[in-house]
Amino acid sequence: MTTRKFQAIASVLRSEIPQSDIQKSSHWQHYTNERTLNRDGTVSGISGFGGRARRTWLHQKVHDHLQRRVLGKNHPVFEGPAYREASNYTKTQGRALDMDCLRHACTLDLLRAHHQKMSSPRNVTVIGDGQTNFVAAALASGLYQKIVSINLADVLLSDLELLEALPGLDKNSVQISNSAENLRSALKQPDTKVVLVPAQHAIELGACDIDLVVNIASFQEMNHDIVQSYFRFIRANFAWHYNCNRLRKVLPAGEVLDFMTWDWQGAEFLLDEICQWHQLWYTYRPPFLRPYDGPVQHRLAKFG
Ligand SMILES: C[S@@+](CC[C@H](N)C(=O)[O-])C[C@H]1O[C@@H](n2cnc3c(N)ncnc32)[C@H](O)[C@@H]1O
């Protein structure tokens, strides 16, 4: 698919790729080492940031069945608003509502339940989204005025195709930003709904009017100093932070990521427990349901 509507953004993202590559942990070097920049402006050959399988009636039935085995058929998410919204936007994007989308529906229901306690955050930033799972869910929820997505430039380029498929996003509603000043001004524009920030610029962002920062299953795959710089960003914004990651993970080059050692000092927790929807996943082969490689914790914290 070409990114006609967002062609200007696609060409900036392509130019950002070499610098963005420097941000990659050994894990991400591995998952992007077969990357191809196609003539039509798109990117292929990168993986590890979720699936986007084409939606067919039969495949969706299989997903629906296995998801009810993972969470239990009476799990409240299946009757909640975020699941209905996910059914709609995945259809528009032509993709299956897979386990990643379902995890994000659970997350959005959780954030909605705590919305008022967090003084109704207006601007949300997601660090390390995949396949627009958070951005699409947050847009559909109507909870936030602006959504900022910080990610590797090649992954943002891939996400652009999925953003193109969402309703209500025109040329002016998606922006790309490469500095704090630029981000602050994009967030002030009434038309802006989504701002994409290539990861190498995140370090310089500082305070830029962000109320909530979300990280799901991706700090666990970054180098420790990069995670530290993201915690500085959260602190600079006195933001709420939803974090859902493996308690411990070792990357291919031996980097050890340890949830409890991140810079939580002084934060107040509204939620701090094992994430119940992030313990099992499914495959199409027996035994179908499998545990993740280790427990996943989630925290909703206020900094500052
Ligand atoms: C396993 S995927 C998680 C995707 C999604 N959050 C989910 O829960 O399904 C990890 C994500 O982190 C992103 N990532 C890796 N290094 C990053 C960095 N330095 N800054 C921001 N995002 C990064 C990857 O591109 C990818 O989108």
The ligand as a MOL file (V3000), in Angstrom:
LIG
                    3D

  0  0  0     0  0            999 V3000
M  V30 BEGIN CTAB
M  V30 COUNTS 27 29 0 0 0
M  V30 BEGIN ATOM
M  V30 1 C 7.3950 -5.6360 20.9630 0
M  V30 2 S 7.0410 -4.1160 20.1890 0 CHG=1
M  V30 3 C 5.6870 -3.6560 21.2330 0
M  V30 4 C 4.5750 -3.1500 20.4320 0
M  V30 5 C 3.3480 -2.7490 21.2330 0
M  V30 6 N 3.6210 -1.7590 22.2500 0
M  V30 7 C 2.6230 -3.9330 21.8220 0
M  V30 8 O 2.4460 -4.0000 23.0330 0
M  V30 9 O 2.2110 -4.7990 21.0400 0 CHG=-1
M  V30 10 C 8.2780 -2.9700 20.7610 0
M  V30 11 C 8.2160 -1.6060 20.0760 0
M  V30 12 O 9.2640 -0.7790 20.6090 0
M  V30 13 C 9.7890 0.0030 19.5500 0
M  V30 14 N 11.1270 0.5320 19.8820 0
M  V30 15 C 12.3200 -0.1090 19.8720 0
M  V30 16 N 13.3190 0.7420 20.2370 0
M  V30 17 C 12.7420 1.9480 20.4850 0
M  V30 18 C 13.2340 3.2230 20.9000 0
M  V30 19 N 14.5230 3.4410 21.1490 0
M  V30 20 N 12.3390 4.2210 21.0890 0
M  V30 21 C 11.0010 4.0250 20.8630 0
M  V30 22 N 10.4870 2.8400 20.4450 0
M  V30 23 C 11.3320 1.8100 20.2540 0
M  V30 24 C 9.7880 -0.9840 18.3840 0
M  V30 25 O 9.9230 -0.3340 17.1580 0
M  V30 26 C 8.4130 -1.6290 18.5640 0
M  V30 27 O 7.4340 -0.8790 17.9310 0
M  V30 END ATOM
M  V30 BEGIN BOND
M  V30 1 1 1 2
M  V30 2 1 2 3
M  V30 3 1 2 10
M  V30 4 1 3 4
M  V30 5 1 4 5
M  V30 6 1 5 6
M  V30 7 1 5 7
M  V30 8 2 7 8
M  V30 9 1 7 9
M  V30 10 1 10 11
M  V30 11 1 11 12
M  V30 12 1 11 26
M  V30 13 1 12 13
M  V30 14 1 13 14
M  V30 15 1 13 24
M  V30 16 1 14 15
M  V30 17 1 14 23
M  V30 18 2 15 16
M  V30 19 1 16 17
M  V30 20 1 17 18
M  V30 21 2 17 23
M  V30 22 1 18 19
M  V30 23 2 18 20
M  V30 24 1 20 21
M  V30 25 2 21 22
M  V30 26 1 22 23
M  V30 27 1 24 25
M  V30 28 1 24 26
M  V30 29 1 26 27
M  V30 END BOND
M  V30 END CTAB
M  END
